[in-house]
Amino acid sequence: MFERPRASSIWLVTIFLAVFALTPSAFSAERRKPGPQAQKLLDRIRSAPGILLGYNTTNPRSLPVFEKACDGKMVVLEYELADGYARDVSKRGGRRAGDDEPGAAEAWAEKPGTVVMFRWHMRHPDTGDFRKGDIQDVLPGGKHHQALLERLDYLVGRVRQVGRPLILRPWHEGNGNWFWWNGKPKEFKELWKLTVEYVESKGVKDVLWCYGPNATSEDSWQVDKFYPGDEYVDIAAIDYYFDISWTKGHIQNLDALMKSVRALEAVIPKDMPMGFSEIGPRGARPGETVSEETDKEWGDFWKNLEPDMKEHLPRFKFFCVWSTTAFEKMLYPTSGIALEGLRSFASSLGVITSGEKW
């Protein structure tokens, strides 16, 4: 004969079941998913038969230069969310601050076969600077937490204005040491999760969240330590800057990059698309004379890029070049053999360009 279970036993079982329901494995079974339109975009990117050519529109004046250099073949354009840079253009070397040209992202989204990305150099509420500040201040319980929520409300509004599924790349290069959200894995992941949950709680579901660590820092292999988790990330990307002079233009020679890529691949799902969210092969400084050898190395970089990515980075589905200059150096060629190499890359069979069906 079995004894009737006592009330205390039933209570313990109830607690056990409740706790089990909240375990990470149970949560992952109900993992967040993108909205239906964003899911379609994700599926298209994942199954794209080549590399989507893209550009980061940091400086709106540089966009026509790149358009001309690659014959206007971009598919992906990334815009700034108009909160990151000082409004005083004199503090930015004369470059205009903010969201590039008004309505530019919306206009790009209307074109067939294009993709809009947003990045966000959010200024810290305490310092007014996107480089300096304490990440703890904006987390729950911090003195500027409400200010963060107000900026997230702004982000929600900008996404809604575009009216199309898009890619969001906030808090990029978290494993670096140059932004206020950098350097602390635990706090960074808390900020990332808070951002995703808050934005989607406002009904904004048709976005893809792009985790974009940096591959040039001394601790770049820590890209895995800052990864927020599968349920909070849809796309993984890498930011990478390097000098042509010591790479000779070939992906397989970029040891720091490959170390970061392999570390990231080890923690993300096998079907998650990857890409270059920023890449800047640095060349000569503006006004500096470029040797014939350097110009040829530029050309070789672009000519070898598509087969190098196909061999070494088969999961990489997009390639976004940063603005024309950074760190007072040219980031891509506008003349000579090097320009021919860029056009050769943009015309490669493995590169998807504007107007193509994919």
N, C-alpha and C positions, 0 to 999 in steps of 0.2 A: 504494500500500500504506500502511495506517495503522499507526503505531507503537503498541505496547502502552503504555498509560498507566503512568507510573512510580508507585511507592508514595507518593512525596511529593505527587503530584498528587491521588491519591485521598484522601489525608489532608486536603488543603486543601478539596476539595469537601465532605468530611464536615463539617469545621468550618463551612463556609459554610452548609450546610443546617441545621446545629444552631443557628447564630446566627439565620438567617432564621425558624426555628420559634419563636424567642423575641421576635420583633419585636412592637411594639404592635398592628399590623394583624392578625398571626396570633393574638395573644392575644384580640383583640376578637371573632374568629371563634368562640372558645370562651368567650365572656363568661359570667360568672356569671348564673344565672337563679334566680328565687325557687323555692321548693318548690311542688308542685302545688296545695296548698290556698291558699298565698299568691298564686300566679299567678291563681287563680280570683277572689280578692278584688281583685287589681289590675285584672283585666279588667272586673269589675263597676264599680269606681270609674271606670275610663276611659270606660266606656260609659253611666254613670249619666245619666239624662235631665234632670238638674238639679243644684243645689247641696245637698250634704249638710250639714245644720245641726249644729254642734258646739260644744263648750265645753271649756276647759282647767280642770281641777279643782284649781287651786292651793290654794285654801282650801276645805276640805269644807263649811264653814258657809255658803259663798256659793252652793253648788250648788242648794239648794232655792229660793233667791231667783230664780236664773235659770230654773229649771224652771217656777216660777210665772209669771215674766215672759213666757215663750214657750210657756206651756201644756204643758210637758213634752215638747216635740217634738224633742229632740236625737237625732241618729243617732250622731255621733262624740263620744266622751268621751276626753280625754287625762289620764293619771295620771302622777304623779311616781314615779320608781323608788326612793324611800325612802333615797337616799344623799346627796341634795344639801343639805338644810337642817340647820342646827344643831338638836340634840335639845332644847336649852334653849329652850322656847317664848318666854321673856322676850326673847330676842334677835331674835325675829321679830314683835314687836308683839303677842304673845299668840296668834299663829296656830300651830296644831299642825303639827309637822314631819312629813315622811315621806310615806308611800304612801297618803294620804287615809285612808279607812276600810278596815280589814282585809277582804279578800275583795271589795272593791268592783269592781275590774277584772274579776275572774272572774265576778261576778254580771252585770255589764253584757254580757260576752261571750256569756252564755247566752241573752240576749234575741234574738229573730229580727230580722235587718235592721240590727243595730248594728255599730259598729266601735270597737275599742279601740286607743288610741295610748299610747305611753310616751315621756316625755321624761326627761332625766337630768342634773340639776345635780350631777355628781360632785364631791365635795370632793377637793382636791388632797392627795395623801398627805403632802406636806411641811408644808403650811400648815394643813390641816384646813378650808380655805375654798374655796368654788367660784369665788371671784373672783380670788384671788391664788395665784401659783405659776408654775413654769417648765414649759412643755410638754415641753421636752427631757428632763426628769427621768423621764417615764413612757414614753418611746420606747425601742426596743431599745438597750441600752448605758447607759441612764440609771439613776440610783441607785434610782429607784422603779418601774422597769419591772415587777417582779414584783408589786408592789402593784396596778398597773393590771390585770394578768392576773387577780388575785384578785377585783377588782371586776367584771371581765367575767364571771367564773364566777358571781358573784351575779346579774348581768343575765340570764345563760343560765337560771338557776334560776327567776327571776321569770317569764320568758317561758314556760317549760315549765309553770308553775303555771296560767297562763291556759288553756292547752290549746286555743287557737283561733288561726288566723292573725291577725296584728295588725301595726300600723305602729310602727316604732321611729324616734324622732327624737333621736338623741344629738348632742352637740357642737353644739347649735344656736347661731345667731348668731355663727358663727366669724369673720365679717368685722367684728365689733365690737371693742371694747377694754375690756370689763368682766368677761369670764370668763378663767380661766387658759389655756384652749385657743384664745383669740382672737389675731388679728392677724398670724400668720405662715403664709402660704399653703402653703409647702412642708411645714412640720411638721404643719399641720392636716390636709393630705391624707394624710400618712403615718399619723397617728393614726386617721383615719377608715378607711383601708384595713385597717390592723391590726385595728381593731375588728370590721369585717365578716368578715374572714378568720378571726379567732379564734373568734368566736361561731358561725360556720357550720362550723368545724372540729369543734365539739362536737356536731354533728348537728342544730343548730337552723337549719332551712332555711325554715320557713313564716313568715317575717317579711318585711315590706316596709321598706326603708330610706329614710327621708325626709330629704332635705337641706333644711335650713331656715335660710337666711341672714337677716340683718336689713336692713330697708329704710330705717331712720331715721338711720343713722350718716352722718357727713360723707363717708365713702368707700363709701357703700352700693352704688355702681355696681361695686364690686369683687366682687360676688357670683359672677361668672364665674371670678375668679382662685382662689377657694377650692373650686370645684366638683371633687369627687374623681374624677369620670369615670363614664361610663354604666354600666360593669360593676359599680359599687359603689353606685349610686343607683337607686331604683325610682320615687320620687315627689319632686317639687320643690315647695317651699312658701316662703312669705314671712312674716316677722314684721313687723308694722307698727303703730305707735302715732302718733296725731296728735290735735290739738286741734280740736274742732268749730268753734271761733270763727274759725279762718282757712281752713278747707276748705269751709265751707258745705255739708258733707255729701255731696259728689259725688265719685265715683271719678276722673272726668276731671280734677279740680282737684288731685289728689295727685301732683304732679310727681315727687317723690322716689320714690314707690312705682312709678310707671310706668317711670321710668328703670331701676330695679332689675329689674322684671319683664321688660322688653325685653332687658336684658343677660343675664338668666338664660335666657330663651327662646332666645337665640342660641347657647347651648352645650349645651342638653339635646336629646334626641331629640324629634322632632315629635309622637310619640304618648305622651310621658310626661305623666301627670296632674299638675296643679298645684293649689295651694290656699293659703288663709291658715292657717298653722299657729298663728299668734297674731294677733289684731287687737284694738286697743283705741282706739276713738274716745273720747278723754278729755273729760270734762265738768267739772262743778263739783266742788270739794272737798267732802268729807263735812260736812254742816251748813251749807254755803254756800247762800244763797238763789239760786235759778235764775230768771233773767228769763224773761218770756214769749217773747221773741225767741229766746233760747238753747234753750228747751224746744221751740220750733217747729223750730229747726235740727236738734235731735236727732231729732225725728219725721221730718223730711225726709230725713235720712241713711238711716234704716231703710226708709222708703217707696221711696226711689230706689235702694236697694242692689241689689236683684235685677235690674232692667233695666240699671243701670250695669255690673254684672259681666257680664251677658249681652253687652253691647255692647263693653266694653273688655277683659274678662278671660274670654273664652269657654272657655279651657282650665281655669279654676279649678273644681274639683269639690267642695271642702269649705271650710267657713268656721268657724273655731274662735275664739270670743270668750274673752279672758282673764278672770281672776277679777273679782269685783265691783269691786275697787279696785286701783289701782296708782299709785305715785308720789303717794300721798295724794289721788288724784282718782277720782271715779266713772268707771267704764268703760262702763256702760250704764244706761239709765233704769229706774226701778221705779215710776213714777207719771206721770200727766199725759199730754199729747199725745205725748211721747216714748215712753211705754210702748205707746200705741196703734200707733205706728210700728213698734216691735219686733214686736208681734203681727201687724202687717200683713206684715212681711217673712217671719216664720215661716209665714204662711198663703199666701204667694205660690205660684202655680202652678209656678214654676221652682225652688222650694225643696223638697227631699225631707226628710220628717220621720219621726219614729219610727212604726213600724207599717206604713209603706208598703213595697210590693215594688219593688225596684230592682235 
